Amino acid sequence: MDNRGLLFIPDISGFTRFVSESEIEHSRFIIQELLEVLINANHLGLQISEIEGDAILFYKFGDPPALPALYQQVEDMFCAFHRRLIAYDRRRYCQCAACAAAIQLTLKVITHYGEFTGYQVQQFNKLIGKDVIVAHQLLKNDIAQHEYWLVTDNLLPGQPEDIRQWMHWNISNKETETGVIPYHYTLLSKLKEELPPEPLEPVNESEIVKILSMSQEYNKDIITMFHATGDFNYRSSWQEGVLKVVDIEHPLPRIGMRCRCITDAGESVLYSSSYYYHPDKIRFSETEENTYNITYFTLDRISDNTTRVTLDIYRKNNFINRYLPALAGKSKIKRSLQQSLKKLGKLAQEIVLPC
């Protein structure tokens, strides 16, 4: 078998500081998710040798991919990584040091071509060879920036082409005990600026019908109101009829997360079904798993310290919900919602978020 191939290492920079200075449990979840994002963005058929804490050692035997294909793989991973970080920073309820610092994590990618072989240890194919050592040595270099793509001369002799208009290749080298390793590198931060904003997902009213909408303004900033409305730990403090929320599926909120809501009428399973963030508008929805009833929460920033909260109640689009709202319990829901919004204002004044 050919023992020459590509070594491809995406490395999360800031990992050590991130873990040592923040809550270890949340940082573990965040890093785990980011590594999974990188793995899922693998479109070149790269194989995984091992996960090395803050990095993944990918490899692929055979001739190296063409530079455009290799760049596309780098871009896919880089953009997927930052989309997840941005989405989490905008959606997070938690204000611990780990969650607050996650957005500062960066990604660099080391690519090298050389000779190596592998041996099997359970389900892992461990790599050995001089060029595996070289690839790891390149993780420590003199590049001042933390987001770049490094290409060794072994992989691509000579000056690489500028694939994107903003791309500029720099020349440098790494001095080791066994010699000098020449390489080129290009910064990737421009890709973050090109990431499109999240679209506001339209409400599909062909399958559901709005039976009630109610709004109220609060003398509180939009982020505090987001925590008050969205954090399940606060739900029993303001929503009428909710006794407690248990079995929250994951400590880090995300779309699809489920929980069990205990009410004075029984219990139901809720899951987060959509989310949109803009500094002036936050919208998210929760769906009851069995009935598919949906509540949309829309938070509009009126000023720095004023937020309008709107709750839209949707039910399945059937005859009763369309034409007989009284039979659907609209009056009872309205009274409950009015009381809930009143209690929400009191709760919001009690919440103090860390700076």
Disulfide bonds with the S-S distance in Angstrom:
none
